[in-house]
Amino acid sequence: MMNTTAILSHLKRNNTQGNTVCLLSNHLYQTIAQVWSELPGVKLVYEPLSNYNKEFLTLLTTLGITIKCSNQELLENLTRKQNVVIGTENLTSSFIRNAYTRGYNNFAASGESCDVIKLTNILGNNFRLTEQFSKEEGTDTIVKEVLSVSGRPAREICLGVLETLTEIRALKNSFMELKRNLPADTVLNVELGQELFQSTSLIATKIIVTKNQDGQTRYDIDMSMFEEFASYLDTGHNFTVHSQHEDRTMFSSVYGNTGDEDDLILKGNVGELDVGDWLLIGNVGQADCRGLDIILLDKDYRVVTKRRPSNSISNSLDQDTNLLTVSA
């Protein structure tokens, strides 16, 4: 159970600067631990679609996650210390050269695709191929295709994008069979889908305006840094919202100050709040938190004030670990 009281108390007690901060919950660590438990030795890949905060990217690397990069903006926020695979969606010659110049030579593509031909024309044999398959493809098909390729056999295979732990568990038998039938030096990876990351982050944001009309209260919060919220709302995305006075409820609405009257996040009971009070908005794992401070939460959702060396993290990570680390 998330200890929202402790989080809100920390924010208020430490006079947190700015109207908005990002919090990473232990759910992320638990998810990674469960994947390793089901698929021992698997390589984990994740593609941040909008969150290019450098501390967040460093945390992914610290956790042993390879970052998939398919656009120039993300590429410019990466460092050579990070494990990276270059995605080939909308691949251009300039992007190939930019990625290669920065030291990234691992490209993900279907084995017989035109992208492989384009890569070969530009880089010759100076790149590694991660061959992509879908999670629906059978092990016999994968083994046959990998072993039949001549000239440029893949040494790394992506088994598809997995959105839930149920999908990960369903892959276990196929994963073990592939390990038995492919060359020992073949690396198997899975791409963690966006849904697995939705519940791993919280946004803490201050009330900046309160309005009362006809017995109802409207609270405005600072969403100026989160253009993604508007697209979340357009798709009917469900937020979770917590306040420090949830036991003192009244009818209220929470809006973002994006200038759009339709940007309603929540209509319901969040308690009686004042300007300067904090709200916690959950289920926002894809939101862009560049420019924000990041606060880490431990396995009990307590605010982390202690950090451990990054080398303490390994594939032996279990679900009960107190993971308190992010590199500076």
C-alpha positions in Angstrom: 0.0 0.0 0.0 1.5 3.3 -1.0 2.2 5.6 1.9 1.0 8.8 0.4 1.1 10.6 3.8 4.8 10.1 4.1 5.5 11.3 0.6 3.4 14.4 1.0 4.9 15.2 4.4 8.4 14.9 2.9 7.5 17.3 0.1 6.1 19.8 2.5 8.8 19.4 5.1 11.7 19.9 2.7 10.2 22.9 1.0 10.6 21.2 -2.4 11.4 23.8 -5.1 9.1 24.3 -8.0 5.5 23.3 -8.5 6.1 19.8 -9.8 8.5 16.8 -9.1 8.7 13.3 -10.4 8.7 10.2 -8.1 9.8 6.8 -9.2 8.2 3.9 -7.2 9.5 0.5 -6.3 7.0 -1.0 -8.7 9.7 -0.6 -11.4 12.2 -2.7 -9.4 9.6 -5.3 -8.6 8.6 -5.7 -12.3 12.3 -6.2 -13.3 12.8 -8.7 -10.6 9.7 -10.7 -11.7 10.9 -10.7 -15.4 14.3 -12.0 -14.4 12.6 -14.7 -12.2 10.5 -15.9 -15.2 13.1 -15.5 -17.9 16.6 -16.0 -16.2 19.4 -14.4 -18.2 17.1 -12.4 -20.5 18.3 -9.0 -21.6 15.7 -6.3 -21.0 15.1 -3.5 -23.4 12.9 -0.4 -23.0 12.2 2.5 -25.4 11.3 5.8 -23.6 8.8 7.5 -25.8 8.9 10.9 -24.2 10.8 10.8 -20.9 14.4 11.7 -21.7 15.3 13.0 -18.2 19.0 12.1 -18.0 18.8 10.8 -14.4 15.9 8.5 -15.4 17.9 7.2 -18.3 20.9 6.6 -16.0 18.6 4.7 -13.6 17.5 2.4 -16.4 21.1 1.6 -17.2 21.9 1.1 -13.5 19.1 -1.5 -13.4 20.6 -3.4 -16.4 18.0 -2.2 -18.9 19.2 -1.5 -22.5 17.7 1.7 -23.9 16.1 1.5 -27.3 16.5 4.7 -29.3 14.6 5.5 -32.5 14.8 9.3 -32.7 17.4 12.0 -32.7 16.1 13.8 -29.6 16.5 10.8 -27.3 19.9 10.0 -29.0 21.2 13.5 -27.9 20.4 12.7 -24.3 22.3 9.4 -24.1 25.8 8.8 -23.0 28.4 6.3 -24.1 28.2 4.6 -20.7 24.6 3.5 -21.5 23.7 0.2 -23.2 21.8 1.2 -26.3 20.1 -0.6 -29.3 19.1 1.6 -32.2 15.5 1.1 -33.5 14.9 1.1 -37.2 11.4 2.5 -37.3 11.5 5.4 -39.8 15.2 4.9 -40.2 17.1 7.5 -42.1 20.7 7.6 -43.4 21.6 10.6 -41.2 20.2 9.0 -38.1 22.2 5.8 -38.8 25.4 7.9 -39.2 24.7 10.0 -36.1 24.1 6.9 -34.0 27.2 5.2 -35.3 29.3 8.3 -34.8 28.2 8.4 -31.1 29.4 4.8 -30.7 26.2 2.9 -31.0 26.5 0.0 -33.5 23.7 -2.3 -32.4 20.6 -2.0 -34.6 17.3 -3.8 -34.2 15.5 -5.0 -37.4 13.8 -7.9 -39.0 16.5 -10.2 -40.6 15.3 -9.8 -44.2 14.1 -6.2 -44.0 15.1 -3.4 -46.3 16.5 -1.7 -43.1 19.3 -4.3 -43.0 20.1 -3.6 -46.6 20.2 0.1 -45.8 22.5 -0.5 -42.8 24.8 -2.6 -44.8 25.0 -0.1 -47.6 26.0 2.6 -45.2 28.1 0.8 -42.5 29.2 -2.3 -44.4 29.8 -5.1 -41.8 30.5 -2.6 -39.0 27.3 -3.1 -37.1 25.6 -5.7 -34.9 22.1 -6.9 -35.8 19.5 -7.6 -33.2 16.9 -9.6 -35.2 13.3 -8.8 -34.2 10.5 -11.3 -33.9 7.0 -10.9 -32.6 5.9 -12.7 -29.4 3.4 -14.8 -31.5 6.1 -16.5 -33.6 6.9 -20.1 -32.8 10.3 -21.3 -31.6 10.7 -23.6 -34.6 10.3 -20.6 -37.0 12.8 -18.5 -35.0 15.4 -21.2 -34.8 15.0 -22.0 -38.5 15.3 -18.4 -39.6 18.3 -17.6 -37.3 20.3 -20.7 -38.3 19.5 -20.4 -42.0 20.9 -16.9 -42.4 24.2 -16.9 -44.2 26.8 -14.1 -44.2 25.3 -12.1 -41.3 23.8 -14.4 -38.5 22.2 -12.4 -35.7 23.9 -12.8 -32.3 21.0 -11.1 -30.5 17.3 -11.8 -30.9 14.3 -9.8 -29.7 11.3 -12.0 -28.8 8.8 -9.1 -29.0 7.2 -6.4 -27.0 5.6 -7.6 -23.7 3.0 -5.4 -22.0 2.1 -7.5 -19.0 3.6 -10.0 -16.6 1.1 -12.5 -17.9 2.6 -12.2 -21.3 6.1 -12.6 -19.8 5.1 -15.8 -18.0 3.5 -17.2 -21.2 6.9 -16.8 -22.9 8.8 -18.8 -20.4 8.6 -22.2 -22.2 9.5 -20.8 -25.6 12.4 -18.8 -24.0 13.9 -21.9 -22.4 13.5 -23.9 -25.6 15.3 -21.3 -27.6 18.2 -21.3 -25.1 18.5 -25.0 -25.7 18.4 -24.9 -29.5 20.3 -21.7 -30.5 24.1 -21.2 -30.3 25.3 -20.6 -26.7 26.5 -17.1 -27.6 23.0 -16.0 -28.8 21.6 -13.2 -26.6 17.8 -13.3 -26.1 16.1 -10.1 -25.2 12.5 -8.9 -24.6 11.2 -5.3 -24.9 9.3 -4.1 -21.9 6.1 -2.4 -23.2 4.8 1.0 -22.2 2.0 -0.4 -20.0 4.6 -2.0 -17.7 6.0 1.4 -17.0 2.8 3.4 -16.5 2.4 2.5 -12.8 6.1 3.1 -12.0 6.0 6.9 -11.7 4.1 9.6 -9.8 3.9 13.3 -10.4 3.7 15.5 -7.3 2.3 18.9 -8.2 1.1 21.9 -6.2 -2.3 23.5 -6.1 -1.7 27.0 -7.7 -5.3 28.3 -7.8 -8.5 27.4 -6.0 -12.0 28.5 -7.1 -15.4 28.1 -5.4 -18.7 28.2 -7.3 -22.1 26.8 -6.5 -20.8 24.8 -3.6 -18.1 23.2 -5.7 -14.3 23.7 -5.6 -12.0 23.8 -8.5 -8.3 23.3 -8.1 -5.8 24.2 -10.7 -2.4 22.6 -10.8 0.8 23.3 -12.8 0.9 21.1 -15.9 2.8 23.5 -18.1 5.7 21.0 -18.4 3.5 18.1 -19.3 2.2 18.3 -22.8 1.7 14.5 -22.6 -1.1 14.9 -20.1 -3.3 16.5 -22.7 -2.8 13.5 -25.0 -3.4 11.2 -22.0 -6.8 12.9 -21.5 -7.7 12.6 -25.2 -7.3 8.8 -25.0 -9.4 8.5 -21.8 -6.3 7.7 -19.6 -7.1 6.9 -16.0 -5.1 8.8 -13.4 -4.9 7.9 -9.7 -4.9 11.0 -7.5 -4.0 11.3 -3.8 -4.1 14.3 -1.5 -3.0 15.0 2.1 -6.7 15.4 3.2 -8.4 12.5 1.6 -10.4 11.9 4.8 -11.9 15.4 4.6 -13.6 15.0 1.3 -15.7 17.5 -0.6 -16.8 17.7 -4.2 -14.0 19.1 -6.3 -12.4 19.1 -9.7 -8.7 19.2 -10.6 -7.5 21.0 -13.8 -4.2 21.6 -15.4 -3.2 25.2 -16.3 -2.7 24.4 -20.0 -5.3 27.1 -21.0 -7.8 24.5 -22.1 -11.0 24.3 -20.0 -11.3 20.6 -21.0 -8.1 19.5 -19.3 -9.9 18.0 -16.4 -7.9 15.3 -14.6 -10.3 14.4 -11.8 -13.8 15.2 -10.9 -14.5 13.8 -7.4 -13.3 13.9 -3.8 -9.7 14.9 -3.1 -10.3 16.7 0.2 -10.3 20.4 1.2 -7.0 21.8 -0.1 -5.3 25.2 -0.2 -2.9 26.9 -2.5 0.6 25.3 -2.0 -0.8 21.9 -1.0 0.4 18.9 -3.0 -1.4 16.4 -5.0 0.0 13.0 -6.1 -1.0 11.9 -9.6 -0.2 8.3 -10.4 -0.2 6.0 -13.4 2.0 8.5 -15.4 5.0 6.4 -16.2 5.3 7.7 -19.7 5.2 11.4 -18.8 8.2 13.5 -19.7 10.0 14.6 -16.5 13.0 16.5 -18.1 14.0 19.4 -16.0 12.3 18.0 -12.9 13.9 16.7 -9.7 13.5 12.9 -9.3 12.7 11.5 -5.9 13.1 7.7 -5.4 10.8 5.6 -3.3 11.8 2.4 -1.6 9.8 -0.9 -1.5 7.4 0.5 1.2 6.9 3.7 -0.9 9.0 5.7 1.6 11.0 8.6 0.4 14.6 7.6 -0.1 17.3 9.6 1.6 20.1 7.1 1.3 21.9 5.8 -1.8 24.0 2.7 -2.4 26.7 2.2 -5.0 25.4 1.2 -8.4 27.4 -2.0 -8.4 25.1 -3.4 -5.8 22.5 -4.0 -8.5 22.5 -7.3 -10.3 20.2 -9.9 -11.9 19.8 -11.4 -8.4 17.5 -8.5 -7.5 14.5 -9.9 -5.7 11.1 -8.4 -5.2 11.7 -7.4 -1.6 14.9 -5.5 -2.2 15.4 -2.0 -0.9 16.7 -0.5 -4.1 17.7 3.0 -3.3 20.2 3.8 -6.0 20.5 6.2 -8.9 23.8 7.4 -10.3 24.4 11.1 -10.4 
